[in-house]
């Protein structure tokens, strides 16, 4: 057992000290800090930028003032300025960067607004879209006056319909509760997805690297292959928890710090409100079980290859299963009650993401997530027993390996041993 802890400690500390681990952790932390402080970063760059101006040629003589009032409701930072020169002069001013763009206003045969927008580039669709939206409101008002609609009648016409959603099932989550849970579910699905791919791949690479350097021949003389496999799995698990711990602590701190600015849009749909402790507990449980399921699979797949170049080819089917589970979970965020999602949530390789997604988005009877946990534990045990046998023979195999037929060869070597 002492050898087990030696290999575990060596796996953990050797990876923690590598430049790739330190650089990856640092870059990811910088990205997390940048994303959680995005509004302040944008404000910092926009506060020092010069004021944007739009030149407006009003050929109708009556559209500029109402457009100016409507546009201020959408964008107070960009100024609309009446331009008295010719269209050619306006185009020249835009090319010389005196104005952001040139807007030409006119009335068509029906007395309704027409407009043409000219700029150095039309790649930025935000500003033209705001101008078009403002003109659309003016067109509605002009059309309403032509058919003699009062402002009160016009307001009733465009008043949003009253629409509420009520869940009839007992203990079903309300729309507000779903928004609160959606943020955590969405983020943790990404965490599970990337963690499984990154750390399971790391285990396969670790085993293949030792085999390619013939270190494995020395190790198996003093430590059983089964101890080696689980020491590496647990060592990489501790490594992942260390790295994830840094990410979660930093992310949680800056999200809490900037919570007031995270309103509307993304943060309104994927709300980061109060989440039940039960959901967080299930997130940790399914994350750990999902890791061990794929880590065990990656360890014995890595034992089948002798060259690092063959690792990616061997673990591609495993990666595809992770991707499939993630894509199904993304679909299930909007339709978590469908029969397809329910059935696939009991397939072991999809359970970590799909069952967790259902737990977060629905009010499930306790037996469903517990059944999912039981299926995962049973699958891990079966895969560990089978994987240990394959690993024991696989570490003794050398030469080119690119086929799952090598599993049979590994099992035959295990029996001989």
N, C-alpha and C positions, 0 to 999 in steps of 0.2 A: 504493500500500500504506500510505503514511502516513495517508491519510484513513481507512482501515480501522481503524487503531489509535486514531485520534482518536475515531471513533464508538464503538469498544469501550470506551475509557476513559471517555467521556462517559456511556455507558449504565450502566457499573458505578458510578462515583462519584456520579452524580446519584441513583441508587437507594439507595446506601448512606447518603447524607446525609438522606434523606427521613424525616419524623417517623413515617410508617406503618411503615417498615422497622425503625427503632429501637424503637418501641413494641411491635411484634409480636415482635421478638427478645427484648426484656426480659420481656414477659408469658410467652412460651414458656419462657424460662429459669427464671422463678419457678415455673411449673407443674412443670417437670422437677425442680427442687429440692424442691418440696412432695411430689411423688409418691415420690421416692426417700427421703424422710425421713418418710413417712406414719406409721410406727410411733411415732417420737419425738413427732410432733405430736399423735397421739392420746393418748399417755401424758401429755403436758404438760397437756392439757385434762382428762383423767380423774383425774389425781393430786390436783387441787384440788377436785374435785366431792365433794358430800356422799355419805356411805355410803348405798347403796340397801338398803331393807329390805322384805321380803315378810311380811305378816301371814298366819299359817296357822291356820285353825280345824279341829282334828282331831276330828271327830264320832265317829270310830272308836275313838280312844284308843290306837291302836297303829301308826299310819302316820307320825307326825311324825319320830321318830328315824331310821328307815331312810331316809326321804326326805331328811333333812338330810345323812346320810352320802353318799348317792348324788349329791345336788346339788353337794356340795363338789368332787366329781371333775370337774364340768363348769364350775363358776363359784365361785371363792373370794371374789369381791369383793361378791357380794350375800348378805345375811344373811337366813335364815329365822327368824322369831320366832313362838312359840306365842301365839295371841291367845285370851284367855279370855272376852271380851265376846260380845254377840249379833252376828248377821250384819249387822243395821242399824248397830250401833256400828262394825263393821269397815268398812262401806261409807262411813260418815261420815269415818272416819280416813283412808281413801284419798282422798276428795274434798278433805280438808284438807291433803293432801300429807304426812301423817305416815308413810305407807307407799306404796311403789310400786304394790302391788297386794294383793288379798285372795284367798287360796287356801283353798277349802273342801274338806276330805277326808272321804270316807265309804266304806263297804263296801256292795256290792250284794248281791243275794240269794245269789250264789254265793260270797260272801266275798272278792271281788276289788275292788281299789281303784277308786273313782270320784272325780272331781274337777271343780270349777268354779272358773274364775279370773276375777276381777273387777278392772278397772283403770279409770283415768280415760279411757284410750284403748287400743285393742288394735292400733294401727298398728304398734307394735314387736313383731314376731313372735319375736325371738330369745329373750327371757326366758321367755315361755310355752312355747316349743318346748323349752327346756332342762328346765323343770319337767315337761312331758309325757314327755320322754325318761327322766327320773329315775323317774317313776311307772311307766313301761313296764318298767323293769328290776325294780322291786318286784313288779309283776304277774307277771312271768316266774318270779321266785323263789317267790311264793305258789302259782302254778299248779304248779310243779315239786314243791313239798312236798305238794300235794293228791294228786298221782299217784305220790308216794313216789319221786321221782328224787333221787339223791344229787347233791352239788355237783360231784363228778367226772364223773358222767354228763351233767349239765347243761353243764359246760364242754366236753365232747366234742361235744355237740350243736351248740354255737355256735362251735366252733373253726373258723377260716377254712380253706377248702380250699386245699391246696398247689397252686399254679398258676405255672408258669414259662414264659417265652417264649424259644424258641431259633431263631435264624435259620440255615437250612441252606445258603443260597447262600454261596459263597466271598466274603469281604470285606464281607458284609452287616453293617449297623450293628446293634449290640445295643440293647436298650431304654434302657440308660443313655446310650449315645452319641446316641440319638435325642432324649432329654430335653435333653442338652447343646446340641444343634444347634437344637432347636425355639425356644428363647428368642431367639437371634440372628435366625433366619429370620422369626419372628413380628414382631419389632421392625422389622427392615429392610423387610419388606413394607409396613408402615405408612409408613416413611420414603419408600420409592419411590412409594407411592400419593399421599401428600400433596405430595411435592416435585413430581411430574409435574403434578398438578392446579394447584398454586399458581404455580409458575414458568412453566409453559407458558401459563397464563392471563395472567401478567404480560407475556410477550412479545407476545401478541395485543393486549393493552390498550395497550402501548407503541406499537405500529405504528398502531393506530387513533387514538390520541391525537395523534400527529404528523400524520396525515392530516387529522383534524378541525381542526387549527390551521393547516393549509396549510404547515407546516414542510417537509413532504415535497417540495413543489415546489422549494424552495431546495436541499434535500439532493441530489436526483437530478440537479441541474445540475452538481454537482462530484464526486459519488460514485455509482458504479453501484449499482442496486438489489440486485444479488447481494451486493456487499460490505456493504451496509447490513444485509441479512438475517442474514448469518453473524456480523457484528460484534455485532448485538443478541443473537443466540443465545449466543455465547460470553461476552458481557458478563453476561447474566443467569445463565449457568452459573457464572461466577466468583462472582457474588453469592450463588447458592444454596450453593456450596461454603463460602463465608465463613460464612453463617448456620448451615449444617449442622455446620461445624467447631466453632462455639461450643456447639451443642446436644450434640454427641457428647462433647466434652471435659468439659463440666459433668456430663452424665449418667453418663459412665464413672467420673468421680471419686467421685460420691456413691453410685453402685451399689457400687463397690469398698469404700467407707468403711462402708456399711451392709449388707454382704453377709451378715453373721452373722444379722441380724434378718430377712432375706428368706428364710425357710424355710417349707415347707408351702404348701398351697393353690396359688395362682397360680404362685409361684416354684418349687414342686416340679414342677409339670407343665411349665411353661415355664422349665426350668432354665437358669441363666446360668453354666454351668461352662466348662471349657476347650473352646474351639471350634477346629477345625483351621484353620491359616492359609489353606489352599486355599479354604475356605468364605468367609472374609473377602475374599480376592482376587476371587472370583466375585461377591460382593456389590457391590464397588466397580465392577467391569466392567459388570455388568448395570444398575447404577444409572446410570452415565454414558451407556451406549448407549440405555437407555430414555429418559433425559432428551433426548438429541439427536434421537431418533425423534419424540417428541411435540412437542419445541420447534420442529423444522422444520415439522411439520404446523400448529402453532399460528401460526407466523410468516406462512405464506402464507394461512391462513384470516383472520388479522387484517388482511392487506393488502386483502381483498375488501370490508371495511366502511369506511364513511366517518364513522360516528357511534359513539361509545363505547357507546351504548344497544344497538347491534346485535351487539356482540361476543359476549355470552353465548349468544344464539340461534345464532350461526354456529358456535361451538365446542362446542355441546351434544353433537353426535354423538361428538366426540373424548372428551369427559368421560365419556360413557356407556361407551365402550370401556375406559377406565381403571377405572371402577367394576366393569364385568363381569370384567375380569382380576383385580381384587382379590378379588371374591366367589368366583371359581373357585379362587383360591389359598387362601382361608380354608377352603374345602371340602377342598382337596387336602392340607391340613396333617394331617388324620386318615386320608386315603386317597390317599397320593401315588403309588401304583402302578397306579391304575385307568387303563384305556385312554383314557378321556375326557381325563384330565389329561395323559397322554403326548402325545396328538394335538394338543390345544390349546396345548401348550407350544411348538410349532413355528409357531404363527400369530404373525407379527411383533409385532402390537400387544399380545399377551399374553405373549410370550416373556420380557421383563424380569422379570416377577413369577413366572410359572409355572416356567420353566426354573431360575431361582435357587432356588425352593422345592424342586424335585426334587433339585437338587445338594446342598442342605443336608440333606434328609431321607433321601436314598437314596445308595447307592454306585453311581454311574453309570459306564459306560465313558467314557473321555476324549473319544471322538468325539461323544457326544451334546451336552454343553455347548459344545464347539467348533463343532458344526454350528449350534447356537442362536446363538452369537456371529456366525458367518458370515452367517446369515440376517438378523440385525439390521443388520450392517454393510452388506450388500447393499441392504436395505430403506431404510436411511438415505441411501445414495448415490442410489438411484432417486428417493426422495422429495425429496432435496435438488435434484436436476436438474430434476424436474418442478415442485417448489415454487419454485425460483428463477425459472423461466419464468412461473409464475402470479404470483409476487411482483412481477416486473418490470412486468407489465401491470396488476396489481391496484393498485399504488400510484398509478397514473394515473387510476383510476376513482373517481368521486364520485357522490353521490346515494344514495338508499335502497338497501340491499343486504341481502337476507334469504334468498337462494336460492343453491344450489350451481350454478345455471345461469350465475352470474357467473364461474365458473372458465373457461368457454368464451370469455366476453367478454374476460377477462384474457389468455388465450392469443392471441386475435386481435390485441389491442393490442401484444403482445410481437412478433408477426410483422411488424406494420406498422413497429414501431420498428427 
